[in-house]
Amino acid sequence: MLNLEGMKSNPILSQWYNRDVFEKFEQLFREENGMGAMDFFYKNTVALIRVWQAEGKIRKDIDSELIMAMFMAIINIDTHKDEIGLQYFPQLQEYLTEFVLKGLADEPTANKKE
């Protein structure tokens, strides 16, 4: 939540999420081989997720890369406000973040004892 608030209040970061500006950044990023840095970030974050899983901090029954995809979806949903509907932001992103984080911390339903 603090990251989202910081991005929205920072004039530079807020432009990053402007669709037209974002597309230009993305094109420049790809042209300058920025994927190498992203691969490093991605691999390190997936490794951290695996550590959290091994420590029992988050669910082990969900593939670590799928969990990473969930985190990336939360971040990227902000760039799809128009398709989803501006009237639902930022509440939609806040709820999705809350639901994903709570879901990752909870024991799977199939393993719960009644």
N, CA, C and O atoms as a Tinker XYZ file with bonds, in Angstrom:
   456  protein
     1  N      0.826000   -1.182000    0.000000    73     2
     2  CA     0.000000    0.000000    0.000000    64     1     3
     3  C      0.872000    1.249000    0.000000    63     2     4     5
     4  O      0.573000    2.220000   -0.695000    81     3
     5  N      1.951000    1.222000    0.780000    73     3     6
     6  CA     2.846000    2.375000    0.803000    64     5     7
     7  C      3.484000    2.610000   -0.559000    63     6     8     9
     8  O      3.663000    3.752000   -0.984000    81     7
     9  N      3.825000    1.519000   -1.239000    73     7    10
    10  CA     4.379000    1.663000   -2.583000    64     9    11
    11  C      3.373000    2.319000   -3.519000    63    10    12    13
    12  O      3.725000    3.219000   -4.282000    81    11
    13  N      2.124000    1.871000   -3.463000    73    11    14
    14  CA     1.095000    2.446000   -4.325000    64    13    15
    15  C      0.886000    3.927000   -4.025000    63    14    16    17
    16  O      0.784000    4.740000   -4.943000    81    15
    17  N      0.822000    4.276000   -2.746000    73    15    18
    18  CA     0.642000    5.671000   -2.371000    64    17    19
    19  C      1.812000    6.517000   -2.844000    63    18    20    21
    20  O      1.630000    7.629000   -3.339000    81    19
    21  N      3.027000    5.973000   -2.685000    73    19    22
    22  CA     4.215000    6.687000   -3.137000    64    21    23
    23  C      4.230000    6.895000   -4.636000    63    22    24    25
    24  O      4.622000    7.957000   -5.118000    81    23
    25  N      3.799000    5.875000   -5.383000    73    23    26
    26  CA     3.760000    5.995000   -6.834000    64    25    27
    27  C      2.750000    7.041000   -7.276000    63    26    28    29
    28  O      2.995000    7.794000   -8.218000    81    27
    29  N      1.624000    7.085000   -6.598000    73    27    30
    30  CA     0.575000    8.025000   -6.986000    64    29    31
    31  C      0.944000    9.460000   -6.627000    63    30    32    33
    32  O      0.561000   10.389000   -7.338000    81    31
    33  N      1.677000    9.653000   -5.544000    73    31    34
    34  CA     2.011000   11.004000   -5.110000    64    33    35
    35  C      3.266000   11.551000   -5.792000    63    34    36    37
    36  O      3.499000   12.759000   -5.777000    81    35
    37  N      4.073000   10.674000   -6.388000    73    35    38
    38  CA     5.302000   11.090000   -7.045000    64    37    39
    39  C      4.997000   11.429000   -8.496000    63    38    40    41
    40  O      4.509000   10.573000   -9.233000    81    39
    41  N      5.278000   12.678000   -8.932000    73    39    42
    42  CA     4.931000   13.069000  -10.307000    64    41    43
    43  C      5.626000   12.242000  -11.382000    63    42    44    45
    44  O      5.062000   12.021000  -12.453000    81    43
    45  N      6.836000   11.787000  -11.108000    73    43    46
    46  CA     7.544000   10.974000  -12.102000    64    45    47
    47  C      6.933000    9.585000  -12.177000    63    46    48    49
    48  O      6.644000    9.083000  -13.263000    81    47
    49  N      6.735000    8.963000  -11.013000    73    47    50
    50  CA     6.164000    7.616000  -11.004000    64    49    51
    51  C      4.719000    7.607000  -11.491000    63    50    52    53
    52  O      4.287000    6.636000  -12.113000    81    51
    53  N      3.978000    8.651000  -11.223000    73    51    54
    54  CA     2.590000    8.685000  -11.692000    64    53    55
    55  C      2.540000    8.711000  -13.218000    63    54    56    57
    56  O      1.603000    8.183000  -13.816000    81    55
    57  N      3.541000    9.320000  -13.849000    73    55    58
    58  CA     3.589000    9.316000  -15.309000    64    57    59
    59  C      3.921000    7.936000  -15.855000    63    58    60    61
    60  O      3.526000    7.587000  -16.967000    81    59
    61  N      4.654000    7.149000  -15.060000    73    59    62
    62  CA     4.986000    5.791000  -15.480000    64    61    63
    63  C      3.700000    5.015000  -15.758000    63    62    64    65
    64  O      3.659000    4.185000  -16.666000    81    63
    65  N      2.668000    5.277000  -14.991000    73    63    66
    66  CA     1.408000    4.551000  -15.146000    64    65    67
    67  C      0.441000    5.221000  -16.102000    63    66    68    69
    68  O     -0.681000    4.747000  -16.282000    81    67
    69  N      0.857000    6.308000  -16.714000    73    67    70
    70  CA     0.098000    6.899000  -17.806000    64    69    71
    71  C      0.319000    5.979000  -19.004000    63    70    72    73
    72  O      1.460000    5.751000  -19.407000    81    71
    73  N     -0.754000    5.456000  -19.568000    73    71    74
    74  CA    -0.647000    4.434000  -20.619000    64    73    75
    75  C      0.261000    4.863000  -21.767000    63    74    76    77
    76  O      1.110000    4.079000  -22.191000    81    75
    77  N      0.110000    6.089000  -22.285000    73    75    78
    78  CA     0.935000    6.541000  -23.404000    64    77    79
    79  C      2.405000    6.621000  -23.011000    63    78    80    81
    80  O      3.283000    6.184000  -23.755000    81    79
    81  N      2.657000    7.176000  -21.848000    73    79    82
    82  CA     4.032000    7.293000  -21.358000    64    81    83
    83  C      4.601000    5.912000  -21.079000    63    82    84    85
    84  O      5.751000    5.632000  -21.420000    81    83
    85  N      3.800000    5.042000  -20.458000    73    83    86
    86  CA     4.246000    3.688000  -20.129000    64    85    87
    87  C      4.689000    2.944000  -21.384000    63    86    88    89
    88  O      5.714000    2.262000  -21.366000    81    87
    89  N      3.938000    3.066000  -22.464000    73    87    90
    90  CA     4.290000    2.369000  -23.699000    64    89    91
    91  C      5.626000    2.857000  -24.246000    63    90    92    93
    92  O      6.404000    2.068000  -24.782000    81    91
    93  N      5.895000    4.157000  -24.114000    73    91    94
    94  CA     7.186000    4.690000  -24.557000    64    93    95
    95  C      8.315000    4.163000  -23.682000    63    94    96    97
    96  O      9.371000    3.785000  -24.188000    81    95
    97  N      8.093000    4.136000  -22.366000    73    95    98
    98  CA     9.091000    3.579000  -21.452000    64    97    99
    99  C      9.359000    2.117000  -21.784000    63    98   100   101
   100  O     10.505000    1.670000  -21.822000    81    99
   101  N      8.293000    1.397000  -22.021000    73    99   102
   102  CA     8.420000   -0.027000  -22.301000    64   101   103
   103  C      9.227000   -0.266000  -23.574000    63   102   104   105
   104  O     10.086000   -1.147000  -23.615000    81   103
   105  N      8.951000    0.518000  -24.604000    73   103   106
   106  CA     9.692000    0.373000  -25.858000    64   105   107
   107  C     11.171000    0.682000  -25.643000    63   106   108   109
   108  O     12.029000   -0.065000  -26.112000    81   107
   109  N     11.476000    1.762000  -24.948000    73   107   110
   110  CA    12.860000    2.121000  -24.667000    64   109   111
   111  C     13.540000    1.043000  -23.821000    63   110   112   113
   112  O     14.696000    0.691000  -24.057000    81   111
   113  N     12.815000    0.533000  -22.847000    73   111   114
   114  CA    13.327000   -0.526000  -21.969000    64   113   115
   115  C     13.751000   -1.740000  -22.788000    63   114   116   117
   116  O     14.834000   -2.292000  -22.591000    81   115
   117  N     12.885000   -2.144000  -23.705000    73   115   118
   118  CA    13.187000   -3.321000  -24.531000    64   117   119
   119  C     14.364000   -3.050000  -25.484000    63   118   120   121
   120  O     15.210000   -3.919000  -25.698000    81   119
   121  N     14.405000   -1.848000  -26.047000    73   119   122
   122  CA    15.481000   -1.502000  -26.973000    64   121   123
   123  C     16.841000   -1.478000  -26.283000    63   122   124   125
   124  O     17.861000   -1.771000  -26.907000    81   123
   125  N     16.858000   -1.132000  -25.001000    73   123   126
   126  CA    18.118000   -1.035000  -24.269000    64   125   127
   127  C     18.427000   -2.304000  -23.476000    63   126   128   129
   128  O     19.246000   -2.284000  -22.557000    81   127
   129  N     17.769000   -3.404000  -23.834000    73   127   130
   130  CA    17.985000   -4.702000  -23.200000    64   129   131
   131  C     17.764000   -4.644000  -21.683000    63   130   132   133
   132  O     18.538000   -5.201000  -20.904000    81   131
   133  N     16.718000   -3.976000  -21.299000    73   131   134
   134  CA    16.383000   -3.872000  -19.887000    64   133   135
   135  C     15.880000   -5.172000  -19.292000    63   134   136   137
   136  O     15.764000   -5.283000  -18.071000    81   135
   137  N     15.582000   -6.150000  -20.116000    73   135   138
   138  CA    15.073000   -7.417000  -19.617000    64   137   139
   139  C     16.118000   -8.147000  -18.777000    63   138   140   141
   140  O     15.766000   -8.950000  -17.913000    81   139
   141  N     17.393000   -7.876000  -19.023000    73   139   142
   142  CA    18.434000   -8.512000  -18.214000    64   141   143
   143  C     18.281000   -8.131000  -16.749000    63   142   144   145
   144  O     18.397000   -8.982000  -15.868000    81   143
   145  N     18.023000   -6.859000  -16.487000    73   143   146
   146  CA    17.809000   -6.394000  -15.108000    64   145   147
   147  C     16.520000   -6.977000  -14.548000    63   146   148   149
   148  O     16.461000   -7.344000  -13.375000    81   147
   149  N     15.496000   -7.062000  -15.374000    73   147   150
   150  CA    14.221000   -7.613000  -14.915000    64   149   151
   151  C     14.357000   -9.093000  -14.602000    63   150   152   153
   152  O     13.761000   -9.583000  -13.642000    81   151
   153  N     15.137000   -9.810000  -15.403000    73   151   154
   154  CA    15.363000  -11.229000  -15.137000    64   153   155
   155  C     16.020000  -11.418000  -13.780000    63   154   156   157
   156  O     15.651000  -12.322000  -13.031000    81   155
   157  N     16.997000  -10.568000  -13.455000    73   155   158
   158  CA    17.676000  -10.625000  -12.165000    64   157   159
   159  C     16.676000  -10.385000  -11.039000    63   158   160   161
   160  O     16.649000  -11.130000  -10.060000    81   159
   161  N     15.854000   -9.343000  -11.178000    73   159   162
   162  CA    14.837000   -9.031000  -10.170000    64   161   163
   163  C     13.860000  -10.188000  -10.026000    63   162   164   165
   164  O     13.538000  -10.603000   -8.913000    81   163
   165  N     13.393000  -10.703000  -11.148000    73   163   166
   166  CA    12.408000  -11.779000  -11.147000    64   165   167
   167  C     12.967000  -13.022000  -10.453000    63   166   168   169
   168  O     12.322000  -13.592000   -9.573000    81   167
   169  N     14.160000  -13.434000  -10.852000    73   167   170
   170  CA    14.766000  -14.644000  -10.283000    64   169   171
   171  C     15.003000  -14.504000   -8.785000    63   170   172   173
   172  O     14.774000  -15.446000   -8.027000    81   171
   173  N     15.463000  -13.330000   -8.356000    73   171   174
   174  CA    15.696000  -13.118000   -6.926000    64   173   175
   175  C     14.394000  -13.099000   -6.142000    63   174   176   177
   176  O     14.344000  -13.597000   -5.017000    81   175
   177  N     13.360000  -12.542000   -6.709000    73   175   178
   178  CA    12.072000  -12.495000   -6.014000    64   177   179
   179  C     11.463000  -13.888000   -5.931000    63   178   180   181
   180  O     10.908000  -14.255000   -4.896000    81   179
   181  N     11.554000  -14.663000   -6.994000    73   179   182
   182  CA    11.051000  -16.037000   -6.964000    64   181   183
   183  C     11.830000  -16.848000   -5.925000    63   182   184   185
   184  O     11.249000  -17.668000   -5.215000    81   183
   185  N     13.134000  -16.623000   -5.837000    73   183   186
   186  CA    13.948000  -17.325000   -4.828000    64   185   187
   187  C     13.484000  -16.947000   -3.424000    63   186   188   189
   188  O     13.412000  -17.805000   -2.545000    81   187
   189  N     13.172000  -15.679000   -3.208000    73   187   190
   190  CA    12.674000  -15.231000   -1.906000    64   189   191
   191  C     11.320000  -15.876000   -1.596000    63   190   192   193
   192  O     11.071000  -16.271000   -0.457000    81   191
   193  N     10.460000  -15.983000   -2.584000    73   191   194
   194  CA     9.160000  -16.644000   -2.402000    64   193   195
   195  C      9.379000  -18.094000   -1.978000    63   194   196   197
   196  O      8.676000  -18.602000   -1.105000    81   195
   197  N     10.352000  -18.757000   -2.597000    73   195   198
   198  CA    10.647000  -20.158000   -2.239000    64   197   199
   199  C     11.144000  -20.266000   -0.794000    63   198   200   201
   200  O     10.816000  -21.225000   -0.096000    81   199
   201  N     11.923000  -19.299000   -0.351000    73   199   202
   202  CA    12.379000  -19.274000    1.043000    64   201   203
   203  C     11.172000  -19.119000    1.958000    63   202   204   205
   204  O     11.049000  -19.839000    2.949000    81   203
   205  N     10.282000  -18.187000    1.634000    73   203   206
   206  CA     9.079000  -17.987000    2.453000    64   205   207
   207  C      8.245000  -19.255000    2.500000    63   206   208   209
   208  O      7.689000  -19.598000    3.543000    81   207
   209  N      8.154000  -19.958000    1.365000    73   207   210
   210  CA     7.411000  -21.213000    1.346000    64   209   211
   211  C      8.081000  -22.251000    2.242000    63   210   212   213
   212  O      7.400000  -22.936000    3.006000    81   211
   213  N      9.382000  -22.374000    2.161000    73   211   214
   214  CA    10.112000  -23.348000    2.980000    64   213   215
   215  C      9.982000  -23.036000    4.467000    63   214   216   217
   216  O      9.961000  -23.945000    5.297000    81   215
   217  N      9.895000  -21.761000    4.799000    73   215   218
   218  CA     9.752000  -21.345000    6.197000    64   217   219
   219  C      8.304000  -21.403000    6.672000    63   218   220   221
   220  O      8.026000  -21.144000    7.843000    81   219
   221  N      7.384000  -21.741000    5.776000    73   219   222
   222  CA     5.976000  -21.827000    6.149000    64   221   223
   223  C      5.276000  -20.485000    6.260000    63   222   224   225
   224  O      4.190000  -20.398000    6.832000    81   223
   225  N      5.882000  -19.442000    5.722000    73   223   226
   226  CA     5.274000  -18.112000    5.789000    64   225   227
   227  C      4.158000  -17.941000    4.769000    63   226   228   229
   228  O      3.208000  -17.192000    4.995000    81   227
   229  N      4.279000  -18.637000    3.652000    73   227   230
   230  CA     3.222000  -18.618000    2.635000    64   229   231
   231  C      2.996000  -20.042000    2.143000    63   230   232   233
   232  O      3.805000  -20.939000    2.379000    81   231
   233  N      1.892000  -20.221000    1.465000    73   231   234
   234  CA     1.487000  -21.549000    1.015000    64   233   235
   235  C      2.527000  -22.212000    0.135000    63   234   236   237
   236  O      3.184000  -21.575000   -0.689000    81   235
   237  N      2.653000  -23.519000    0.340000    73   235   238
   238  CA     3.599000  -24.323000   -0.436000    64   237   239
   239  C      2.925000  -25.010000   -1.616000    63   238   240   241
   240  O      3.600000  -25.499000   -2.522000    81   239
   241  N      1.595000  -25.048000   -1.607000    73   239   242
   242  CA     0.868000  -25.781000   -2.641000    64   241   243
   243  C      0.686000  -24.985000   -3.930000    63   242   244   245
   244  O      0.115000  -25.493000   -4.895000    81   243
   245  N      1.165000  -23.749000   -3.953000    73   243   246
   246  CA     1.080000  -22.916000   -5.147000    64   245   247
   247  C      2.498000  -22.707000   -5.665000    63   246   248   249
   248  O      3.385000  -22.318000   -4.906000    81   247
   249  N      2.712000  -22.960000   -6.934000    73   247   250
   250  CA     4.020000  -22.804000   -7.549000    64   249   251
   251  C      4.561000  -21.389000   -7.312000    63   250   252   253
   252  O      3.821000  -20.413000   -7.428000    81   251
   253  N      5.833000  -21.284000   -6.984000    73   251   254
   254  CA     6.446000  -19.986000   -6.675000    64   253   255
   255  C      6.348000  -19.011000   -7.845000    63   254   256   257
   256  O      6.189000  -17.808000   -7.636000    81   255
   257  N      6.440000  -19.509000   -9.051000    73   255   258
   258  CA     6.337000  -18.618000  -10.209000    64   257   259
   259  C      4.906000  -18.139000  -10.410000    63   258   260   261
   260  O      4.694000  -17.031000  -10.902000    81   259
   261  N      3.924000  -18.952000  -10.039000    73   259   262
   262  CA     2.531000  -18.504000  -10.092000    64   261   263
   263  C      2.296000  -17.410000   -9.047000    63   262   264   265
   264  O      1.570000  -16.449000   -9.306000    81   263
   265  N      2.897000  -17.551000   -7.885000    73   263   266
   266  CA     2.789000  -16.512000   -6.859000    64   265   267
   267  C      3.410000  -15.222000   -7.375000    63   266   268   269
   268  O      2.848000  -14.144000   -7.184000    81   267
   269  N      4.554000  -15.321000   -8.021000    73   267   270
   270  CA     5.188000  -14.142000   -8.607000    64   269   271
   271  C      4.275000  -13.508000   -9.645000    63   270   272   273
   272  O      4.176000  -12.283000   -9.718000    81   271
   273  N      3.609000  -14.324000  -10.444000    73   271   274
   274  CA     2.677000  -13.802000  -11.446000    64   273   275
   275  C      1.523000  -13.058000  -10.769000    63   274   276   277
   276  O      1.046000  -12.047000  -11.285000    81   275
   277  N      1.077000  -13.559000   -9.618000    73   275   278
   278  CA     0.021000  -12.863000   -8.872000    64   277   279
   279  C      0.496000  -11.484000   -8.437000    63   278   280   281
   280  O     -0.232000  -10.501000   -8.571000    81   279
   281  N      1.725000  -11.411000   -7.913000    73   279   282
   282  CA     2.274000  -10.122000   -7.499000    64   281   283
   283  C      2.392000   -9.173000   -8.689000    63   282   284   285
   284  O      2.056000   -7.993000   -8.583000    81   283
   285  N      2.865000   -9.684000   -9.810000    73   283   286
   286  CA     3.006000   -8.852000  -11.008000    64   285   287
   287  C      1.643000   -8.390000  -11.522000    63   286   288   289
   288  O      1.512000   -7.268000  -12.011000    81   287
   289  N      0.630000   -9.248000  -11.412000    73   287   290
   290  CA    -0.713000   -8.862000  -11.845000    64   289   291
   291  C     -1.249000   -7.714000  -10.999000    63   290   292   293
   292  O     -1.890000   -6.799000  -11.515000    81   291
   293  N     -0.982000   -7.768000   -9.698000    73   291   294
   294  CA    -1.426000   -6.694000   -8.813000    64   293   295
   295  C     -0.780000   -5.369000   -9.229000    63   294   296   297
   296  O     -1.438000   -4.329000   -9.273000    81   295
   297  N      0.500000   -5.426000   -9.527000    73   295   298
   298  CA     1.211000   -4.220000   -9.941000    64   297   299
   299  C      0.697000   -3.714000  -11.278000    63   298   300   301
   300  O      0.485000   -2.514000  -11.453000    81   299
   301  N      0.498000   -4.626000  -12.219000    73   299   302
   302  CA     0.133000   -4.230000  -13.582000    64   301   303
   303  C     -1.331000   -3.890000  -13.777000    63   302   304   305
   304  O     -1.685000   -3.278000  -14.785000    81   303
   305  N     -2.188000   -4.266000  -12.847000    73   303   306
   306  CA    -3.602000   -3.979000  -13.011000    64   305   307
   307  C     -3.854000   -2.474000  -13.086000    63   306   308   309
   308  O     -4.828000   -2.022000  -13.689000    81   307
   309  N     -2.963000   -1.712000  -12.464000    73   307   310
   310  CA    -3.084000   -0.260000  -12.473000    64   309   311
   311  C     -3.024000    0.306000  -13.889000    63   310   312   313
   312  O     -3.590000    1.366000  -14.155000    81   311
   313  N     -2.347000   -0.386000  -14.793000    73   311   314
   314  CA    -2.235000    0.097000  -16.172000    64   313   315
   315  C     -3.470000   -0.257000  -17.000000    63   314   316   317
   316  O     -3.538000    0.077000  -18.183000    81   315
   317  N     -4.437000   -0.924000  -16.392000    73   315   318
   318  CA    -5.662000   -1.320000  -17.108000    64   317   319
   319  C     -6.912000   -0.700000  -16.500000    63   318   320   321
   320  O     -8.005000   -1.256000  -16.605000    81   319
   321  N     -6.744000    0.448000  -15.867000    73   319   322
   322  CA    -7.874000    1.120000  -15.220000    64   321   323
   323  C     -9.010000    1.386000  -16.203000    63   322   324   325
   324  O    -10.180000    1.178000  -15.883000    81   323
   325  N     -8.662000    1.840000  -17.380000    73   323   326
   326  CA    -9.696000    2.196000  -18.357000    64   325   327
   327  C    -10.559000    1.005000  -18.738000    63   326   328   329
   328  O    -11.782000    1.122000  -18.826000    81   327
   329  N     -9.922000   -0.147000  -18.965000    73   327   330
   330  CA   -10.698000   -1.331000  -19.359000    64   329   331
   331  C    -11.574000   -1.832000  -18.216000    63   330   332   333
   332  O    -12.691000   -2.293000  -18.451000    81   331
   333  N    -11.088000   -1.750000  -17.003000    73   331   334
   334  CA   -11.810000   -2.268000  -15.843000    64   333   335
   335  C    -12.857000   -1.276000  -15.371000    63   334   336   337
   336  O    -13.966000   -1.653000  -14.992000    81   335
   337  N    -12.495000   -0.021000  -15.398000    73   335   338
   338  CA   -13.411000    1.040000  -14.955000    64   337   339
   339  C    -12.761000    1.879000  -13.871000    63   338   340   341
   340  O    -12.479000    1.388000  -12.778000    81   339
   341  N    -12.528000    3.136000  -14.174000    73   339   342
   342  CA   -11.864000    4.034000  -13.237000    64   341   343
   343  C    -12.590000    4.132000  -11.903000    63   342   344   345
   344  O    -11.966000    4.373000  -10.870000    81   343
   345  N    -13.900000    3.947000  -11.922000    73   343   346
   346  CA   -14.678000    4.085000  -10.685000    64   345   347
   347  C    -14.309000    3.043000   -9.635000    63   346   348   349
   348  O    -14.654000    3.194000   -8.463000    81   347
   349  N    -13.609000    1.986000  -10.047000    73   347   350
   350  CA   -13.261000    0.920000   -9.112000    64   349   351
   351  C    -11.872000    1.068000   -8.499000    63   350   352   353
   352  O    -11.493000    0.279000   -7.633000    81   351
   353  N    -11.123000    2.051000   -8.930000    73   351   354
   354  CA    -9.768000    2.242000   -8.413000    64   353   355
   355  C     -9.755000    3.334000   -7.368000    63   354   356   357
   356  O    -10.528000    4.284000   -7.498000    81   355
   357  N     -8.941000    3.264000   -6.356000    73   355   358
   358  CA    -7.918000    2.256000   -6.079000    64   357   359
   359  C     -8.448000    1.077000   -5.265000    63   358   360   361
   360  O     -7.695000    0.162000   -4.931000    81   359
   361  N     -9.750000    1.098000   -4.944000    73   359   362
   362  CA   -10.306000    0.046000   -4.089000    64   361   363
   363  C    -10.095000   -1.344000   -4.668000    63   362   364   365
   364  O     -9.787000   -2.274000   -3.923000    81   363
   365  N    -10.253000   -1.510000   -5.974000    73   363   366
   366  CA   -10.075000   -2.822000   -6.595000    64   365   367
   367  C     -8.663000   -3.339000   -6.350000    63   366   368   369
   368  O     -8.481000   -4.492000   -5.959000    81   367
   369  N     -7.684000   -2.506000   -6.573000    73   367   370
   370  CA    -6.298000   -2.924000   -6.379000    64   369   371
   371  C     -6.023000   -3.236000   -4.911000    63   370   372   373
   372  O     -5.316000   -4.193000   -4.599000    81   371
   373  N     -6.573000   -2.439000   -4.025000    73   371   374
   374  CA    -6.382000   -2.682000   -2.589000    64   373   375
   375  C     -7.007000   -4.011000   -2.168000    63   374   376   377
   376  O     -6.385000   -4.785000   -1.440000    81   375
   377  N     -8.239000   -4.278000   -2.624000    73   375   378
   378  CA    -8.895000   -5.537000   -2.268000    64   377   379
   379  C     -8.164000   -6.739000   -2.866000    63   378   380   381
   380  O     -7.956000   -7.740000   -2.180000    81   379
   381  N     -7.774000   -6.646000   -4.137000    73   379   382
   382  CA    -7.051000   -7.760000   -4.748000    64   381   383
   383  C     -5.750000   -8.043000   -4.003000    63   382   384   385
   384  O     -5.400000   -9.200000   -3.772000    81   383
   385  N     -5.041000   -6.989000   -3.632000    73   383   386
   386  CA    -3.805000   -7.169000   -2.873000    64   385   387
   387  C     -4.098000   -7.861000   -1.551000    63   386   388   389
   388  O     -3.415000   -8.813000   -1.173000    81   387
   389  N     -5.116000   -7.377000   -0.853000    73   387   390
   390  CA    -5.493000   -7.973000    0.437000    64   389   391
   391  C     -5.876000   -9.438000    0.268000    63   390   392   393
   392  O     -5.422000  -10.289000    1.033000    81   391
   393  N     -6.709000   -9.740000   -0.731000    73   391   394
   394  CA    -7.182000  -11.112000   -0.929000    64   393   395
   395  C     -6.041000  -12.046000   -1.304000    63   394   396   397
   396  O     -5.978000  -13.171000   -0.809000    81   395
   397  N     -5.144000  -11.600000   -2.167000    73   395   398
   398  CA    -4.015000  -12.444000   -2.566000    64   397   399
   399  C     -3.114000  -12.704000   -1.364000    63   398   400   401
   400  O     -2.735000  -13.848000   -1.110000    81   399
   401  N     -2.770000  -11.655000   -0.623000    73   399   402
   402  CA    -1.873000  -11.828000    0.518000    64   401   403
   403  C     -2.495000  -12.716000    1.589000    63   402   404   405
   404  O     -1.819000  -13.584000    2.141000    81   403
   405  N     -3.776000  -12.508000    1.888000    73   403   406
   406  CA    -4.440000  -13.371000    2.871000    64   405   407
   407  C     -4.525000  -14.805000    2.356000    63   406   408   409
   408  O     -4.341000  -15.755000    3.117000    81   407
   409  N     -4.803000  -14.957000    1.071000    73   407   410
   410  CA    -4.895000  -16.292000    0.480000    64   409   411
   411  C     -3.570000  -17.029000    0.487000    63   410   412   413
   412  O     -3.536000  -18.250000    0.639000    81   411
   413  N     -2.488000  -16.301000    0.324000    73   411   414
   414  CA    -1.172000  -16.932000    0.350000    64   413   415
   415  C     -0.756000  -17.314000    1.763000    63   414   416   417
   416  O      0.020000  -18.251000    1.952000    81   415
   417  N     -1.264000  -16.598000    2.748000    73   415   418
   418  CA    -0.912000  -16.877000    4.138000    64   417   419
   419  C     -1.785000  -17.978000    4.727000    63   418   420   421
   420  O     -1.382000  -18.645000    5.679000    81   419
   421  N     -2.975000  -18.172000    4.168000    73   419   422
   422  CA    -3.902000  -19.182000    4.702000    64   421   423
   423  C     -3.514000  -20.582000    4.267000    63   422   424   425
   424  O     -2.925000  -20.802000    3.210000    81   423
   425  N     -3.869000  -21.505000    5.125000    73   423   426
   426  CA    -3.712000  -22.930000    4.795000    64   425   427
   427  C     -4.722000  -23.251000    3.695000    63   426   428   429
   428  O     -5.837000  -22.729000    3.722000    81   427
   429  N     -4.360000  -24.096000    2.731000    73   427   430
   430  CA    -5.304000  -24.450000    1.662000    64   429   431
   431  C     -6.588000  -25.055000    2.241000    63   430   432   433
   432  O     -6.540000  -25.800000    3.220000    81   431
   433  N     -7.713000  -24.736000    1.643000    73   431   434
   434  CA    -9.016000  -25.216000    2.090000    64   433   435
   435  C     -9.060000  -26.736000    2.155000    63   434   436   437
   436  O     -9.639000  -27.284000    3.094000    81   435
   437  N     -8.475000  -27.427000    1.202000    73   435   438
   438  CA    -8.518000  -28.883000    1.148000    64   437   439
   439  C     -7.812000  -29.524000    2.353000    63   438   440   441
   440  O     -8.121000  -30.658000    2.720000    81   439
   441  N     -6.873000  -28.807000    2.963000    73   439   442
   442  CA    -6.109000  -29.362000    4.077000    64   441   443
   443  C     -6.653000  -28.940000    5.444000    63   442   444   445
   444  O     -6.170000  -29.415000    6.472000    81   443
   445  N     -7.647000  -28.056000    5.466000    73   443   446
   446  CA    -8.181000  -27.576000    6.743000    64   445   447
   447  C     -9.034000  -28.674000    7.381000    63   446   448   449
   448  O     -9.767000  -29.393000    6.703000    81   447
   449  N     -8.916000  -28.778000    8.686000    73   447   450
   450  CA    -9.734000  -29.732000    9.418000    64   449   451
   451  C    -10.967000  -29.015000    9.931000    63   450   452   453
   452  O    -10.888000  -27.894000   10.432000    81   451
   453  N    -12.081000  -29.660000    9.803000    73   451   454
   454  CA   -13.336000  -29.036000   10.235000    64   453   455
   455  C    -13.647000  -29.373000   11.662000    63   454   456
   456  O    -14.667000  -28.932000   12.192000    81   455
